[in-house]
Amino acid sequence: MAAPRATVIIPHYNMPDALARCLRSITSQAFDGAVEIIVVDNGSKITPEAALVEFPQVRLLSEKTPGPGPARNTGVRAARAPVLVFIDADCRAEQGWLNAAVNAVESRENRGVVGGDVCIDIDDTSNPTALEVYEAFFAYRQRLYIEQHGYSGTGNLAMHRDVHEKVGPFVGISYAEDVDWGRRATAAGYRVSFVDNMVVYHPARPDLASLLVKWQRHIAHFYEGHIAEGRPRWQWLLRALMMPPSILVDGTRLLLARQERGLPAPARRWGGVQVLASVRMMRMREMLRILLAGRSDARAAWQDQS
């Protein structure tokens, strides 16, 4: 086989149908060069072998340590290409995504780190659901993460393998591996760049319960980071108590936002505001629960997501 120009690494956990959709979007990419695709199953009860029958060129590996970080590390160790590209199993890549990612990495003087947008995949753009409206505005704010916070979500991330070797592996399940890795990359002198045409699509959560499970996992990671950085408990309490007033502020932002990223006309956004209110109140309750318990359980939050 020709040496690949890029390796695409996909962690998988209990979503074979979504994985097949993801792989179709990758294998249909027009790409100048050979590409290696590695799927790393992370201890699924519903394993992906049946979904991979359609894709004999895809390598399937296994990583039993729970968490997407360890799964990605396993993929990196097996990768043969100089450019590493990461996408999540429940995402689909827009045409041109792979070229945009690899060209951007190769053109950076420091063999850099790049990330692109993650948009909500809306089934019917003329009639989006309340959850789709909410997530189209509030989920996956990649440009903000990259340009203001110095990290890219690992669902749409690419780098030269030299950078990964110098920064080190992704951390385990107790921490948000994308935030942690991005901060270490920044500390090592690398700057994460946003690439406009490096776009993937993620489906909105199917129901409010699934969205709340996602936030449970994030809150567990945020708390672990809060404690690891030695911040006082009163700051966590203050953040929790700010959730109710934030509904008014961010609800107004949603209603007044420009009509883009799948957002419907302002008059049809009230369902998204209702979802916002439910999520923020749940976040407050969960933050207070963790504060009183004095601990989080990030492992359980990860395993409950599917």
C-alpha positions in Angstrom: 0.0 0.0 0.0 1.1 3.6 -0.7 2.1 5.5 2.4 -0.9 7.5 3.5 -0.9 11.3 3.5 -3.4 11.4 6.3 -4.8 9.1 9.0 -8.4 9.6 10.1 -9.0 8.3 13.6 -12.6 7.7 14.9 -13.4 6.5 18.4 -16.6 4.4 18.5 -18.9 3.6 21.4 -22.3 1.9 20.8 -23.3 3.7 17.6 -22.6 1.5 14.5 -25.3 3.1 12.3 -23.9 6.5 12.9 -20.4 5.2 12.3 -21.5 3.9 8.9 -22.9 7.3 8.0 -19.6 8.9 9.2 -17.5 6.5 7.1 -19.6 7.1 4.0 -19.0 10.9 4.3 -15.2 10.3 4.6 -14.7 7.6 1.9 -16.6 9.8 -0.5 -14.2 12.7 0.0 -12.2 14.0 -3.0 -8.7 13.8 -1.6 -5.3 14.2 -3.3 -3.4 11.3 -1.8 -3.9 8.0 0.1 -5.8 8.1 3.4 -5.8 5.6 6.2 -9.0 5.3 8.3 -8.8 3.7 11.8 -11.9 3.0 14.0 -11.1 2.3 17.6 -14.0 0.6 19.5 -14.1 1.7 23.2 -15.7 -1.3 24.8 -19.1 -1.2 23.0 -21.9 -3.5 23.8 -23.0 -2.9 20.2 -19.8 -3.5 18.3 -19.2 -2.0 14.8 -18.1 -5.1 12.8 -21.4 -5.3 10.8 -21.2 -1.6 9.9 -17.6 -2.0 8.6 -18.5 -4.7 6.1 -19.2 -1.9 3.6 -15.7 -0.5 4.3 -13.1 -3.2 3.9 -10.3 -0.6 3.8 -11.0 0.6 7.4 -8.9 -0.8 10.2 -10.7 -1.7 13.4 -8.9 -1.6 16.7 -10.0 -2.0 20.3 -9.3 0.1 23.4 -10.9 -1.2 26.7 -10.0 1.8 28.8 -13.1 3.9 28.9 -13.1 7.3 27.2 -12.6 8.9 23.8 -9.1 10.1 24.8 -7.6 6.6 25.3 -9.4 5.4 22.1 -7.8 8.2 20.1 -4.4 7.4 21.6 -4.7 3.9 20.4 -5.5 5.1 16.9 -2.5 7.5 17.0 -0.1 4.7 18.0 -1.3 2.6 15.0 -1.3 5.5 12.5 1.1 5.5 9.6 0.5 9.0 8.2 2.3 12.3 9.1 -1.1 14.1 9.5 -3.6 13.0 12.1 -7.3 13.9 11.6 -9.9 13.3 14.3 -13.7 13.0 13.9 -16.4 11.5 16.1 -18.4 8.5 15.0 -21.7 10.4 15.1 -20.5 13.2 12.8 -20.6 13.4 9.0 -17.9 15.3 7.1 -18.8 17.9 4.6 -17.3 17.4 1.1 -13.9 19.1 1.2 -13.4 18.5 4.9 -10.4 16.2 4.6 -8.5 18.4 2.0 -9.1 21.5 4.1 -7.8 19.8 7.3 -4.7 18.3 5.7 -3.8 21.3 3.6 -4.1 23.6 6.6 -1.8 21.4 8.8 0.8 21.0 6.0 0.8 24.8 5.3 1.5 25.8 8.9 5.1 26.8 9.5 5.1 25.0 12.9 3.3 21.9 11.5 0.4 23.2 13.5 -2.9 22.3 15.0 -6.2 23.1 13.3 -9.9 22.8 14.0 -13.1 23.5 12.0 -16.7 24.2 12.6 -19.2 21.6 14.0 -22.7 22.4 12.7 -26.0 20.8 13.7 -27.3 18.4 11.1 -31.0 19.6 10.9 -33.3 17.1 9.2 -35.8 19.7 8.0 -34.4 23.2 7.8 -37.8 24.6 7.1 -39.2 23.2 10.3 -36.4 22.5 12.9 -37.3 21.0 16.3 -36.8 22.9 19.5 -33.8 20.8 20.3 -32.3 21.6 16.9 -32.9 25.3 17.4 -31.2 25.2 20.8 -28.2 23.2 19.6 -27.7 25.1 16.4 -27.1 28.2 18.5 -25.5 26.9 21.7 -23.7 23.7 20.8 -20.1 23.3 19.4 -19.0 26.9 19.3 -15.7 25.9 17.7 -14.5 29.4 16.6 -15.0 30.6 20.1 -13.2 27.6 21.6 -10.3 28.0 19.2 -9.8 31.7 19.0 -10.6 32.7 22.6 -9.8 29.6 24.6 -7.0 28.0 22.6 -8.5 24.5 22.0 -10.6 22.7 19.4 -13.1 20.0 20.1 -11.6 16.7 19.2 -14.6 15.9 17.0 -13.0 18.1 14.4 -9.3 18.4 14.9 -6.2 17.8 12.9 -2.4 18.1 13.6 0.9 16.9 12.4 2.0 13.8 14.3 5.2 15.6 15.4 3.0 18.0 17.3 1.1 15.2 19.0 4.4 13.5 20.0 5.7 16.7 21.6 2.4 17.6 23.4 1.7 14.1 24.4 -1.4 11.8 24.5 -5.0 12.7 25.3 -5.9 12.3 28.9 -8.4 9.8 30.3 -12.1 10.0 31.1 -11.9 12.1 34.2 -11.1 15.2 32.3 -12.2 17.0 29.1 -9.5 15.7 26.8 -9.9 18.3 24.2 -9.6 21.2 26.6 -6.6 19.6 28.4 -4.8 18.7 25.2 -5.4 22.2 23.7 -4.0 23.9 26.8 -0.9 21.7 26.8 -0.4 22.4 23.1 -0.7 26.2 23.7 1.8 25.9 26.6 4.2 24.1 24.3 4.1 27.0 21.8 1.6 25.8 19.3 -1.4 27.9 18.2 -4.7 26.3 17.2 -6.1 27.8 14.1 -9.7 27.9 12.9 -10.2 26.6 9.3 -13.4 27.9 7.7 -14.1 25.1 5.2 -13.2 22.2 7.6 -16.8 21.5 8.5 -18.5 18.5 10.0 -22.1 18.0 11.0 -23.4 16.5 14.3 -27.1 15.5 14.8 -29.0 17.2 17.5 -29.8 15.1 20.5 -33.0 13.1 19.9 -34.6 14.2 23.2 -34.1 16.4 26.2 -33.0 13.4 28.3 -30.0 12.8 26.0 -29.1 16.4 26.1 -29.1 16.4 29.9 -26.8 13.3 29.9 -24.4 15.2 27.7 -24.4 18.1 30.2 -23.9 15.7 33.1 -20.7 14.5 31.5 -19.5 18.0 30.8 -20.3 19.2 34.4 -18.3 16.2 35.8 -15.3 17.3 33.7 -15.7 20.9 34.6 -15.7 20.0 38.3 -12.6 17.8 38.0 -10.8 20.7 36.3 -12.1 23.2 39.0 -10.7 21.1 41.8 -7.4 20.3 39.9 -6.7 24.0 39.5 -7.3 24.6 43.2 -10.2 27.0 42.8 -12.4 27.6 45.9 -15.8 25.9 46.3 -17.6 29.2 46.5 -16.7 30.0 42.9 -18.4 26.8 41.8 -21.4 27.7 43.9 -21.5 31.1 42.3 -21.4 29.6 38.9 -24.3 27.3 39.7 -26.4 30.2 41.1 -25.8 32.2 37.9 -27.6 29.6 35.8 -31.2 31.0 36.3 -30.4 34.6 35.3 -28.3 33.4 32.4 -31.6 32.1 30.8 -32.8 35.6 30.3 -29.5 36.8 28.9 -28.9 33.9 26.5 -32.6 33.5 25.6 -32.6 37.1 24.4 -29.4 36.4 22.4 -31.0 33.5 20.7 -34.2 35.4 19.8 -32.2 38.3 18.4 -29.5 36.4 16.6 -29.0 36.6 12.8 -30.6 33.9 10.8 -27.7 31.5 10.2 -26.4 28.1 11.1 -29.8 26.6 10.6 -31.7 29.0 12.8 -35.3 29.6 11.8 -37.0 33.0 11.8 -37.0 34.6 15.3 -40.7 34.0 15.8 -40.0 30.2 15.6 -37.2 30.1 18.2 -39.3 30.0 21.4 -39.0 26.2 21.6 -35.2 26.7 21.7 -35.6 29.1 24.6 -37.6 26.6 26.5 -34.9 23.9 26.0 -32.4 26.5 27.2 -34.3 27.0 30.4 -34.6 23.3 31.1 -30.9 22.7 30.5 -29.7 25.7 32.6 -31.9 24.6 35.5 -30.6 21.1 35.3 -27.1 22.4 35.2 -27.6 24.3 38.4 -29.1 21.3 40.2 -26.3 19.0 39.0 -23.6 21.5 40.0 -25.1 21.8 43.5 -25.4 18.0 43.8 -21.7 17.6 42.9 -20.7 20.4 45.3 -22.6 18.7 48.2 -21.3 15.3 47.3 -17.7 16.6 47.0 -17.0 14.5 43.9 -18.1 13.7 40.4 -18.2 10.5 38.5 -17.0 11.2 35.0 -16.6 7.5 34.2 -20.4 6.9 34.8 -21.3 10.0 32.8 -19.3 8.7 29.8 -20.8 5.2 29.9 -24.3 6.5 30.3 -24.1 8.6 27.1 -25.2 5.9 24.7 
